[in-house]
Amino acid sequence: MKKTKRLSLILIAILFTFTLMACTKKEDKTEAKKGIKITDSYNREVSLEKAPERIISVSPGATETLFALGKEKTLVGRSDFDDYPKEALKVESVGKITEPNIEKITTLKPDLLIAGAHFPKETVKKIEDLGIKVAVLYGAEDFDGAYKNITDIATLVDAKDKGEKIVNDMKKKVSDVEAKVKNSNKVKMYYVVGFGKQDFTAGGDTFIGKIIEKAGGDNIAKDVKGWNYSFEKIVENNPDMIVVSDKFDTKKNLMSADKYKDLSAVKAGKVAEIDDNMLSRQGPRQADGLEALAKILHPEAFK
């Protein structure tokens, strides 16, 4: 009787094990069928059966994100502007951000193309008609938009944990910077996007405009929407600090240009350079850009 009872228990245990294994396999198959899904910035569902092995990025921010996620080996194509990190320059270019060479894209046989802001919907259709998946990703004009971009890309390439770490590290840096400049007096500043025949800056509604405020700056163009400005307004608002791109000898050219060389900040030598890509590209370096700007405006807070 005891042997029969023991045998029954063993059989029940074996049956339970096989049932559990069958359920697990069924769940695995269900997960496999689900694949990878995100909703891109054109409100389109982008679904992949598995993580892509060949990616073309025509978005500098997305390219930086792929490298930060450790997925640079999947990158087989980039745009002419995808230049960071320097290793990205070794990847073949497919042309412009908004007008890539579709023939070259086809030749590279990507599983996925990632595009950014202003990527034409008609180009999306052309590429998808060739059987290539397209994800258009550009977030809202704030850090939350950058976080979402990184998270979406991490989801697409099956690197969610790494993406979460990048976002959490960015959030911590943003919080630390805000805490350091919290009690500092705001520095009246002007951010140069372009100058000469016409002046361009970062208005208060732009991401860079918001970064200026977080960094402890008083943006003289905070009441402006978009990027258009005028020299007359610069003179009228008389900034104490001018921040320019560290590329193309912008600082040297501004400080020697007619009209601009007579600005109070220029005369006082208060013209600082920054890697503007850290501010303008939605990706992992934007928190670094915030910190770099805050150090320009409030060096005392970082000693």
C-alpha positions as CSV (number, residue, x, y, z in Angstrom):
1,M,0.0,0.0,0.0
2,K,2.8,2.3,0.9
3,K,4.7,1.5,-2.3
4,T,1.6,2.2,-4.3
5,K,1.1,5.6,-2.6
6,R,4.8,6.4,-3.1
7,L,4.5,5.5,-6.8
8,S,1.5,7.6,-7.2
9,L,3.3,10.6,-5.7
10,I,6.2,10.1,-8.0
11,L,3.9,9.9,-11.1
12,I,2.1,13.1,-10.0
13,A,5.4,14.9,-9.6
14,I,6.6,13.8,-13.0
15,L,3.3,14.8,-14.6
16,F,3.5,18.2,-12.9
17,T,7.0,18.7,-14.2
18,F,6.1,17.9,-17.7
19,T,3.0,20.2,-17.5
20,L,5.1,23.0,-16.2
21,M,7.6,22.5,-19.0
22,A,4.9,22.5,-21.6
23,C,3.4,25.7,-20.2
24,T,6.9,27.3,-20.2
25,K,7.4,26.4,-23.8
26,K,4.0,27.7,-24.7
27,E,4.8,31.0,-23.0
28,D,8.2,31.2,-24.8
29,K,6.4,30.7,-28.1
30,T,3.9,33.4,-27.2
31,E,6.7,35.8,-26.3
32,A,8.5,35.0,-29.6
33,K,5.3,35.7,-31.5
34,K,5.0,39.1,-29.7
35,G,8.5,40.1,-30.9
36,I,9.6,43.7,-30.4
37,K,7.2,46.6,-30.7
38,I,7.4,50.3,-30.2
39,T,5.3,53.3,-31.3
40,D,7.5,55.8,-33.2
41,S,7.2,59.6,-33.5
42,Y,4.9,59.4,-36.4
43,N,2.6,57.3,-34.2
44,R,3.3,54.2,-36.3
45,E,3.7,50.8,-34.7
46,V,7.1,49.4,-35.5
47,S,7.3,45.7,-34.9
48,L,10.3,43.3,-35.3
49,E,10.4,39.6,-34.9
50,K,13.8,39.8,-33.3
51,A,16.5,42.4,-32.5
52,P,17.9,43.8,-35.8
53,E,21.4,42.7,-36.7
54,R,22.0,45.3,-39.5
55,I,21.0,48.9,-38.7
56,I,21.3,52.1,-40.7
57,S,21.0,55.3,-38.6
58,V,20.4,58.6,-40.3
59,S,20.0,60.3,-36.9
60,P,23.2,61.5,-35.1
61,G,21.5,61.1,-31.7
62,A,20.4,57.5,-32.5
63,T,23.9,56.7,-33.6
64,E,25.4,58.0,-30.4
65,T,22.8,55.9,-28.5
66,L,23.6,52.7,-30.3
67,F,27.3,53.1,-29.4
68,A,26.3,53.9,-25.8
69,L,24.2,50.8,-25.7
70,G,27.2,48.7,-26.9
71,K,25.3,47.9,-30.2
72,E,27.7,49.6,-32.6
73,K,28.5,46.3,-34.4
74,T,24.9,46.3,-35.7
75,L,25.5,49.7,-37.4
76,V,26.1,49.2,-41.2
77,G,25.2,52.7,-42.3
78,R,25.0,56.3,-41.1
79,S,24.3,59.8,-42.3
80,D,27.0,62.4,-43.3
81,F,26.4,64.1,-39.9
82,D,26.8,61.1,-37.6
83,D,30.3,61.8,-36.4
84,Y,30.3,60.8,-32.7
85,P,32.0,58.9,-31.4
86,K,34.8,59.0,-33.9
87,E,34.5,55.3,-34.5
88,A,31.2,56.1,-36.2
89,L,33.1,57.7,-39.1
90,K,34.3,54.3,-40.1
91,V,30.7,53.3,-40.9
92,E,29.6,53.8,-44.5
93,S,27.6,57.0,-45.1
94,V,24.3,56.8,-46.9
95,G,24.0,60.6,-47.4
96,K,21.9,63.3,-45.9
97,I,19.7,63.1,-42.8
98,T,16.5,63.9,-44.6
99,E,17.5,62.7,-48.1
100,P,19.5,59.5,-47.8
101,N,20.7,57.5,-50.9
102,I,18.0,54.9,-51.1
103,E,20.0,52.8,-53.6
104,K,22.9,52.6,-51.1
105,I,20.5,51.8,-48.3
106,T,19.2,48.9,-50.4
107,T,22.7,47.7,-51.1
108,L,23.5,47.5,-47.3
109,K,20.5,45.3,-46.7
110,P,19.5,46.6,-43.3
111,D,16.9,45.0,-41.0
112,L,16.0,48.5,-39.6
113,L,16.6,52.1,-40.5
114,I,16.3,54.7,-37.7
115,A,15.6,58.3,-38.6
116,G,15.1,61.5,-36.7
117,A,13.2,64.7,-36.8
118,H,12.0,66.0,-40.2
119,F,12.4,62.7,-42.0
120,P,9.9,62.8,-44.8
121,K,7.0,60.4,-44.6
122,E,7.2,59.8,-48.4
123,T,10.8,58.6,-47.8
124,V,9.6,56.3,-45.1
125,K,7.1,54.7,-47.5
126,K,9.8,54.3,-50.2
127,I,12.1,52.5,-47.9
128,E,9.4,50.3,-46.3
129,D,8.1,49.4,-49.8
130,L,11.6,47.8,-50.2
131,G,10.8,45.6,-47.3
132,I,13.0,47.5,-44.8
133,K,11.6,48.5,-41.4
134,V,11.8,52.2,-40.5
135,A,11.5,53.8,-37.0
136,V,11.3,57.6,-36.9
137,L,12.4,58.7,-33.4
138,Y,12.5,62.2,-32.1
139,G,11.2,63.0,-28.6
140,A,9.6,66.1,-27.1
141,E,11.8,69.2,-26.6
142,D,12.9,68.3,-23.1
143,F,14.9,65.6,-21.2
144,D,11.9,63.3,-21.1
145,G,11.9,63.3,-24.9
146,A,15.6,62.3,-24.8
147,Y,14.9,59.6,-22.3
148,K,12.1,58.2,-24.4
149,N,14.3,58.1,-27.5
150,I,17.0,56.2,-25.7
151,T,14.4,53.8,-24.2
152,D,12.8,53.1,-27.6
153,I,16.1,52.4,-29.3
154,A,17.2,50.2,-26.4
155,T,13.9,48.3,-26.8
156,L,14.5,47.8,-30.5
157,V,18.0,46.4,-30.1
158,D,17.1,44.3,-27.1
159,A,19.2,46.2,-24.6
160,K,16.5,47.5,-22.2
161,D,18.6,47.1,-19.0
162,K,21.5,49.1,-20.5
163,G,19.1,51.7,-21.8
164,E,17.5,52.0,-18.3
165,K,21.0,52.5,-16.8
166,I,21.9,55.2,-19.3
167,V,18.6,57.1,-18.6
168,N,19.0,56.7,-14.8
169,D,22.6,58.0,-15.0
170,M,21.4,61.0,-17.0
171,K,18.6,61.8,-14.5
172,K,21.1,61.7,-11.7
173,K,23.5,64.1,-13.5
174,V,20.6,66.5,-14.3
175,S,19.5,66.4,-10.7
176,D,23.0,67.0,-9.4
177,V,23.6,69.9,-11.7
178,E,20.3,71.6,-10.7
179,A,21.1,71.1,-7.1
180,K,24.6,72.7,-7.5
181,V,23.3,75.9,-9.3
182,K,20.1,76.2,-7.3
183,N,21.3,79.0,-5.1
184,S,23.5,80.8,-7.7
185,N,22.4,84.0,-9.3
186,K,21.3,83.4,-12.9
187,V,23.8,84.6,-15.5
188,K,22.4,86.8,-18.3
189,M,23.5,85.0,-21.4
190,Y,23.0,84.7,-25.2
191,Y,23.4,81.4,-27.0
192,V,24.7,81.8,-30.6
193,V,23.3,79.4,-33.2
194,G,24.1,81.6,-36.2
195,F,25.2,85.2,-36.8
196,G,26.0,87.6,-39.6
197,K,23.3,88.7,-42.0
198,Q,20.7,87.1,-39.7
199,D,20.9,86.0,-36.0
200,F,19.7,82.7,-34.7
201,T,19.5,81.6,-31.1
202,A,17.6,79.2,-28.9
203,G,14.2,80.5,-27.9
204,G,12.6,79.7,-24.6
205,D,10.5,76.9,-26.1
206,T,13.5,75.0,-27.5
207,F,15.3,72.2,-25.7
208,I,18.5,74.3,-25.6
209,G,16.5,77.2,-24.2
210,K,15.3,74.8,-21.4
211,I,18.8,73.5,-20.8
212,I,20.0,77.1,-20.3
213,E,17.5,77.7,-17.6
214,K,18.4,74.4,-15.9
215,A,22.1,75.3,-16.0
216,G,21.4,78.5,-14.1
217,G,21.3,80.9,-17.1
218,D,19.0,83.8,-17.8
219,N,18.4,83.4,-21.6
220,I,17.9,86.8,-23.1
221,A,15.8,85.1,-25.8
222,K,13.6,83.2,-23.4
223,D,10.5,85.1,-24.6
224,V,11.1,84.1,-28.2
225,K,9.7,81.0,-29.8
226,G,11.9,79.1,-32.2
227,W,15.3,80.3,-33.4
228,N,15.0,83.7,-35.1
229,Y,16.5,86.7,-33.3
230,S,18.1,90.1,-34.2
231,F,21.3,92.0,-33.5
232,E,19.2,94.9,-32.2
233,K,17.7,92.6,-29.5
234,I,21.1,91.4,-28.5
235,V,22.3,95.0,-28.0
236,E,19.0,95.9,-26.2
237,N,19.3,92.9,-23.8
238,N,23.1,93.3,-23.4
239,P,24.1,89.7,-22.2
240,D,26.9,89.3,-19.6
241,M,28.0,86.0,-21.3
242,I,27.8,84.7,-24.8
243,V,28.1,81.0,-25.6
244,V,29.1,79.7,-29.0
245,S,29.9,76.5,-30.8
246,D,33.4,75.2,-30.4
247,K,33.4,74.4,-34.2
248,F,34.3,76.3,-37.3
249,D,36.2,79.0,-35.4
250,T,32.9,80.5,-34.3
251,K,34.3,82.3,-31.3
252,K,37.2,83.9,-33.2
253,N,34.9,84.9,-36.1
254,L,32.3,86.4,-33.7
255,M,34.8,88.4,-31.7
256,S,36.3,89.9,-34.8
257,A,33.1,90.6,-36.7
258,D,31.7,94.1,-37.3
259,K,29.1,95.0,-34.7
260,Y,29.5,91.9,-32.6
261,K,33.1,92.9,-31.5
262,D,31.5,96.0,-29.9
263,L,29.2,94.0,-27.6
264,S,29.9,94.4,-23.9
265,A,30.4,90.7,-23.4
266,V,32.8,90.4,-26.3
267,K,34.9,93.4,-25.1
268,A,35.0,91.8,-21.6
269,G,36.2,88.5,-23.1
270,K,33.0,86.8,-21.9
271,V,32.6,84.5,-24.9
272,A,32.7,80.8,-24.1
273,E,32.8,77.7,-26.3
274,I,30.8,74.5,-25.9
275,D,30.3,71.3,-28.0
276,D,26.9,72.3,-29.3
277,N,26.2,68.7,-30.4
278,M,25.9,67.7,-26.7
279,L,23.0,70.2,-26.5
280,S,21.2,69.7,-29.8
281,R,21.4,65.9,-30.3
282,Q,18.8,63.8,-28.4
283,G,21.0,61.2,-26.9
284,P,23.1,60.1,-23.9
285,R,25.4,63.2,-24.0
286,Q,22.7,65.8,-23.3
287,A,23.1,65.6,-19.6
288,D,26.8,66.1,-20.1
289,G,25.9,69.2,-22.2
290,L,23.8,70.6,-19.3
291,E,26.8,70.1,-17.0
292,A,29.2,71.7,-19.4
293,L,27.0,74.7,-19.8
294,A,26.5,75.0,-16.0
295,K,30.3,74.9,-15.5
296,I,30.7,77.8,-17.9
297,L,28.0,79.9,-16.2
298,H,28.8,78.8,-12.6
299,P,32.3,77.5,-12.3
300,E,32.3,78.2,-8.6
301,A,29.5,75.7,-8.0
302,F,31.7,72.8,-9.3
303,K,34.9,73.4,-7.3
